[in-house]
Amino acid sequence: MNGPSAPPASATNLYINCAALLASLVTFWWLLRHGAALTPQAGIFLLGASYALPIIALEALWRKPLPQVGRGDARAAVAVPRVLVKLLGLGVTALLVVAVYRLFPEYRGAFYNRYYQALLDAAPWGAGMAIPYFFWMDRRSGGEQDGYWHLGQAALLQWRRVDHCSVGQHLLGWLVKLFFLPLMFIYFCDKLDYYRSYDFTQVFASFRTFYDFAFQALFYIDLLIAFVGYVCTFRATDSHIRSTEPTLLGWAVALVCYQPFWSFFSAQYIHYETSFNWGGWLGHYPALYAAWGSAILLLTGVYVWATLSFGIRFSNLTHRGILTNGAYRFCKHPAYVSKNLSWWMISMPFMVSGSIGESLRHCALLLLLNGIYLLRARTEERHLSQDADYRAYARYIEDHGLFRELGRRLPVLRFQPGRLFNVP
């Protein structure tokens, strides 16, 4: 073994994240019992805050001080004109977000109404907090000329001062938030609505009811963390976006897995589901049904465990710190591995319902979806390999990871910085 004997330090602490999740679950239980007067938007904000604030506080107290970041002079005093330019950049960013939501038909339907109402509710608070925050962060960063500053200079037509790479990365980071945040918010609202009317006395009535409850609960946790992650992109908490996926391929293989793109591609190209899922096949065999369902819950639990490792840093298509703890201690892509395995167990395309040829076709389509996730994994690795910590982590996993033997037998899957696959 030529790699490091231990992985680099993780950007997050799983114990802190678990403590925050417990705080949020207590808040969730209180909300179901006593929060009927709160609007759905207020309930979502309360749940998100009950998860994010403990992480922010505990990380500041026990892990490390707030970062001194930026390329400027750390001793520089706050310059009001510089901060005003950054605030102008923030305003331009907000206008661009509104323009996108107003322009594309996808965002003009009723599906996003609750999200827009939440934005309207949060806008006065966000605007009021932005001014002191930008002044404070300007001092902490030593007067860093960040993406907001460069976009503000572009708005002032000061082209010679504009770093186009900084502006591009700034806009790409906001494009990630613009796309994923409304989806996570609406899905999270739906999960909260589901539990507001749920009969908890039926959880242990049978394995079927327990499975349904546990499956939905695991994805409730996943959506909570995802929602908070897309909101909390703050440099002050070291949860900011270091860089955004720079390639079209990386964006394409990620976005195809989410709405509205997934509806089209799944129906027209990757429709692998059969007329039966695992419950249809195994419903008459209680012991096998329970064993198979438990395995699905275990895989889904690993998926959520991987999400929990992110804390407040969850995000697609971005680098917000290298994770080496939790499920990532054993595998570079635990969420993708567990999710793809669970799909085989849930849909069971290999079961013959019509003809062997039809079953093979469904299996091939699911393999195609697995291939898309393989490309997602490899484009993410290529992006993250710009960070020395990730390169050290990848080498550690190759020598100590759960699937190290598979990598040794299939060299094409071995990590190669800056490349999708390890080929000559």
C-alpha positions in Angstrom: 0.0 0.0 0.0 1.5 3.3 -1.1 -1.2 5.7 0.0 -1.6 7.5 3.3 -2.3 5.4 6.4 -5.1 7.7 7.6 -7.5 10.0 5.7 -7.3 13.8 6.0 -9.4 15.6 8.6 -13.0 15.8 7.6 -14.7 19.2 7.0 -17.6 18.0 9.2 -18.1 16.2 12.5 -20.6 13.4 12.5 -21.3 13.6 16.2 -22.2 17.3 15.9 -24.4 16.5 12.9 -26.2 13.8 14.9 -26.8 16.1 17.8 -28.3 18.7 15.5 -30.5 16.1 13.9 -31.8 15.0 17.3 -32.6 18.7 18.1 -34.5 19.0 14.9 -36.4 15.8 15.4 -37.5 17.0 18.9 -38.6 20.3 17.2 -40.4 18.2 14.6 -42.3 16.3 17.3 -43.2 19.6 19.0 -44.4 21.0 15.7 -46.7 18.1 15.0 -48.3 18.4 18.5 -48.4 22.2 19.0 -47.5 23.9 15.8 -50.9 23.8 14.0 -51.1 27.6 14.0 -47.8 28.0 12.1 -47.9 28.3 8.4 -46.1 25.5 6.4 -43.3 28.0 5.5 -42.8 28.9 9.1 -42.7 25.3 10.1 -40.0 24.5 7.4 -37.9 27.5 8.6 -38.2 26.4 12.2 -37.2 22.8 11.4 -34.3 24.0 9.2 -33.1 26.4 11.9 -33.3 23.7 14.6 -30.9 21.6 12.6 -28.5 24.3 11.2 -28.0 26.5 14.3 -26.7 23.7 16.6 -24.1 22.7 14.0 -23.0 26.3 13.5 -22.7 26.9 17.2 -21.0 23.6 18.0 -18.5 23.8 15.2 -17.6 27.3 16.2 -17.1 26.2 19.8 -15.4 22.9 19.5 -14.0 22.3 16.0 -12.3 25.5 14.9 -12.6 29.3 14.9 -14.4 31.1 12.2 -12.1 31.1 9.2 -10.0 34.0 8.2 -10.5 33.8 4.5 -9.7 35.8 1.4 -6.9 37.0 -0.8 -6.8 40.5 0.8 -4.9 41.9 3.7 -6.3 40.4 6.9 -5.5 43.7 8.7 -7.4 45.8 6.3 -10.2 48.0 7.8 -13.7 47.8 6.4 -14.0 50.0 3.3 -17.6 51.3 2.9 -17.3 51.7 -0.9 -16.0 48.1 -1.2 -18.9 46.7 0.9 -21.4 48.8 -1.1 -20.1 47.2 -4.3 -20.5 43.8 -2.8 -24.1 44.6 -1.8 -24.7 45.8 -5.3 -23.4 42.4 -6.5 -25.8 40.7 -4.1 -28.7 42.8 -5.5 -27.8 42.0 -9.1 -27.6 38.3 -8.1 -31.1 38.5 -6.6 -32.5 40.2 -9.7 -30.9 37.5 -11.9 -32.6 34.8 -9.8 -36.0 36.5 -10.0 -35.5 36.9 -13.8 -34.8 33.2 -14.3 -37.9 32.2 -12.2 -40.0 34.6 -14.2 -38.6 33.6 -17.6 -38.8 29.8 -17.7 -42.3 28.1 -17.9 -41.1 25.4 -15.4 -41.1 28.0 -12.6 -44.4 29.7 -13.4 -46.6 26.8 -12.3 -48.4 26.4 -9.1 -46.0 23.6 -8.0 -43.6 26.3 -6.7 -46.1 28.6 -5.0 -45.1 27.6 -1.5 -41.5 28.2 -2.3 -42.2 31.7 -3.7 -44.2 32.5 -0.6 -41.3 31.4 1.6 -39.0 33.7 -0.4 -41.3 36.6 0.1 -41.5 35.8 3.8 -37.8 35.5 4.2 -36.8 38.5 1.9 -37.1 41.3 4.5 -35.1 39.3 7.1 -32.5 38.4 4.5 -32.1 42.0 3.3 -31.9 43.3 6.9 -29.2 40.8 7.9 -27.2 41.1 4.7 -25.9 44.6 5.4 -24.3 43.9 8.8 -23.2 40.5 7.6 -21.3 41.9 4.5 -19.6 44.5 6.7 -18.6 41.9 9.2 -17.3 39.5 6.6 -15.4 42.2 4.7 -13.4 42.8 7.9 -12.9 39.1 8.6 -11.8 38.4 5.0 -9.3 41.3 4.9 -11.3 43.1 2.2 -11.5 40.1 -0.1 -12.7 40.9 -3.6 -15.1 38.0 -4.0 -17.7 37.1 -6.6 -20.1 39.7 -5.2 -17.5 42.4 -5.6 -16.6 41.4 -9.1 -20.3 41.2 -10.2 -20.9 44.6 -8.6 -18.0 46.0 -10.6 -19.5 44.5 -13.7 -22.8 46.2 -12.9 -20.9 49.5 -12.6 -19.3 48.8 -16.0 -15.8 48.7 -14.5 -14.7 45.9 -16.8 -11.0 46.2 -16.2 -11.5 45.3 -12.5 -13.7 42.3 -13.2 -12.3 38.8 -12.8 -14.5 36.8 -15.2 -13.6 33.5 -13.6 -14.8 34.8 -10.2 -18.0 36.0 -11.7 -18.5 32.7 -13.6 -18.0 30.6 -10.4 -20.2 33.0 -8.4 -23.1 32.6 -11.0 -22.6 28.9 -11.3 -22.9 28.5 -7.5 -26.1 30.5 -7.5 -27.4 28.5 -10.4 -27.0 25.3 -8.3 -28.9 27.0 -5.5 -31.5 28.4 -7.9 -32.2 24.9 -9.3 -32.0 22.6 -6.3 -33.4 24.7 -3.4 -37.0 25.0 -4.7 -37.1 21.2 -5.4 -35.8 20.4 -1.9 -38.1 22.9 -0.3 -41.3 21.7 -2.0 -40.4 18.0 -1.4 -39.7 18.8 2.3 -43.0 20.6 2.5 -44.7 17.5 1.1 -43.0 15.3 3.7 -44.1 17.6 6.5 -47.7 17.5 5.2 -47.5 13.7 5.1 -46.6 13.5 8.8 -49.1 16.1 9.9 -51.9 13.7 8.9 -50.0 10.5 9.7 -51.5 8.0 12.2 -48.5 7.2 14.4 -50.4 4.5 16.3 -50.1 2.3 13.2 -46.3 2.3 12.9 -45.9 -1.1 14.5 -49.1 -2.6 13.4 -47.3 -4.8 10.9 -44.0 -4.9 9.1 -45.7 -3.2 6.1 -46.7 -0.2 8.1 -43.3 0.0 9.8 -41.5 -0.2 6.4 -43.6 2.6 5.0 -43.0 4.8 8.0 -39.3 4.1 8.2 -38.8 4.6 4.4 -40.6 7.9 4.5 -38.8 9.0 7.7 -35.4 8.3 6.2 -36.2 10.5 3.3 -37.6 13.2 5.6 -34.1 13.4 7.2 -32.5 13.4 3.8 -34.6 16.3 2.6 -34.1 18.3 5.8 -30.4 18.1 5.4 -30.5 18.9 1.7 -32.8 21.9 2.2 -30.5 23.3 5.0 -27.4 22.6 2.8 -28.6 24.7 -0.1 -29.6 27.6 2.2 -26.4 27.6 4.4 -23.7 28.6 1.9 -22.1 31.1 4.2 -18.4 31.9 4.3 -18.7 32.9 7.9 -19.5 29.3 8.9 -17.0 27.8 6.5 -19.9 26.2 4.5 -19.4 28.4 1.5 -18.9 27.1 -2.1 -15.2 26.7 -2.8 -15.8 25.8 -6.5 -18.6 24.7 -8.7 -18.5 21.8 -11.2 -17.0 23.4 -14.3 -17.9 20.9 -17.1 -21.1 20.5 -19.1 -20.9 16.7 -18.7 -20.8 17.0 -14.9 -23.9 19.3 -15.0 -25.7 17.1 -17.5 -25.4 13.8 -15.6 -26.4 15.5 -12.4 -29.4 17.4 -13.6 -30.9 14.4 -15.6 -31.5 12.7 -12.3 -33.8 15.5 -11.0 -37.1 17.1 -12.1 -38.1 18.3 -14.5 -35.6 16.5 -16.6 -36.0 13.1 -14.9 -39.7 12.8 -15.9 -38.8 13.0 -19.6 -35.7 10.8 -19.6 -37.1 8.2 -17.3 -40.3 7.9 -19.4 -38.6 7.9 -22.8 -35.2 6.3 -22.2 -34.7 4.8 -18.7 -38.1 3.3 -17.9 -36.8 0.2 -16.1 -39.7 -0.4 -13.7 -41.9 -3.5 -14.2 -45.6 -4.0 -13.4 -44.5 -5.4 -10.0 -42.1 -4.1 -7.4 -40.7 -6.1 -4.5 -43.9 -5.9 -2.5 -45.9 -7.4 -5.4 -43.5 -10.3 -5.8 -43.0 -11.1 -2.1 -46.2 -10.0 -0.5 -47.4 -13.6 0.0 -44.2 -14.6 1.8 -44.1 -12.7 5.1 -40.7 -13.8 6.3 -39.0 -13.1 3.0 -41.0 -9.9 2.7 -39.6 -8.7 6.0 -36.0 -9.7 5.2 -36.1 -8.1 1.8 -37.7 -4.9 3.1 -35.2 -4.7 6.0 -32.4 -4.9 3.4 -33.9 -2.0 1.5 -34.2 0.0 4.7 -30.6 -0.8 5.5 -29.4 0.5 2.1 -31.6 3.6 2.5 -30.2 4.1 5.9 -26.7 4.1 4.5 -27.8 6.6 1.9 -29.1 8.9 4.7 -26.0 8.3 6.8 -24.0 9.6 3.9 -26.2 12.7 3.6 -25.9 13.3 7.4 -22.1 13.3 7.1 -22.5 16.7 5.2 -24.0 18.6 8.1 -24.9 22.0 6.7 -22.6 21.5 3.6 -24.8 19.2 1.5 -25.0 20.2 -2.2 -24.8 18.8 -5.7 -22.2 20.1 -8.2 -20.1 22.0 -5.6 -17.0 21.6 -3.5 -17.7 22.8 0.1 -15.1 20.8 2.0 -13.8 17.3 1.8 -15.7 14.6 3.8 -13.7 11.7 5.3 -15.9 10.7 8.2 -19.1 8.7 8.6 -20.0 6.5 5.6 -17.2 8.3 3.6 -14.6 6.7 5.8 -15.3 3.4 3.9 -16.3 4.5 0.4 -15.9 7.6 -1.8 -19.6 7.4 -2.9 -21.6 5.6 -0.3 -24.8 7.4 -1.2 -24.6 6.5 -4.9 -23.7 2.8 -4.1 -26.5 2.3 -1.6 -29.1 4.1 -3.7 -28.3 2.2 -6.9 -28.3 -1.2 -5.0 -31.7 -0.3 -3.4 -33.2 0.3 -6.8 -32.4 -3.2 -7.9 -34.1 -4.5 -4.8 -37.1 -2.3 -5.0 -37.9 -2.7 -8.7 -36.6 -6.3 -9.2 -36.3 -5.9 -13.0 -34.7 -9.4 -13.2 -37.9 -11.1 -12.2 -39.7 -12.5 -15.3 -43.2 -11.1 -15.6 -43.6 -11.3 -19.4 -40.6 -12.8 -21.1 -36.9 -13.3 -20.4 -36.1 -10.8 -23.2 -38.3 -8.2 -21.5 -36.7 -8.7 -18.1 -33.2 -8.4 -19.7 -34.4 -5.1 -21.3 -35.5 -3.7 -17.9 -32.2 -4.8 -16.4 -30.2 -3.1 -19.2 -32.2 0.1 -18.6 -31.4 0.0 -14.9 -27.8 -0.6 -15.7 -27.9 2.5 -17.9 -29.1 4.5 -14.9 -26.3 3.0 -12.8 -23.9 4.1 -15.5 -25.2 7.7 -15.2 -24.5 7.6 -11.5 -21.0 6.2 -12.3 -20.4 9.2 -14.5 -21.7 11.5 -11.7 -19.2 10.0 -9.4 -16.3 10.3 -11.8 -17.1 13.9 -12.7 -17.3 14.8 -9.1 -13.9 13.1 -8.4 -12.4 15.0 -11.3 -13.7 18.3 -9.9 -12.7 17.6 -6.3 -9.3 16.3 -7.3 -8.2 20.0 -7.6 -8.1 19.8 -3.8 -5.0 18.1 -2.3 -7.0 16.8 0.6 -9.3 15.0 -1.8 -6.4 13.4 -3.6 -5.0 12.2 -0.3 -8.5 10.9 0.7 -8.9 9.1 -2.6 -5.6 7.4 -2.3 -6.5 6.3 1.3 -9.8 4.8 0.1 -8.0 2.9 -2.7 -5.9 1.2 -0.1 -8.3 0.9 2.8 -11.8 1.4 1.4 -14.6 -1.2 1.4 -14.3 -1.8 -2.4 -10.5 -1.7 -2.6 -10.3 -5.2 -4.1 -12.8 -4.3 -6.9 -10.6 -1.3 -7.8 -7.5 -3.6 -8.0 -9.3 -6.0 -10.3 -10.8 -3.2 -12.4 -8.0 -0.6 -12.9 -10.4 1.5 -15.0 -12.2 2.4 -11.8 -9.1 3.5 -9.9 -8.7 7.2 -9.0 -6.7 9.3 -11.4 -6.6 13.0 -10.6 -8.1 15.1 -13.4 -9.4 12.2 -15.4 -12.8 10.4 -15.6 -11.3 6.9 -15.9 -7.9 5.4 -15.4 -7.1 4.4 -18.9 -3.9 4.6 -20.9 
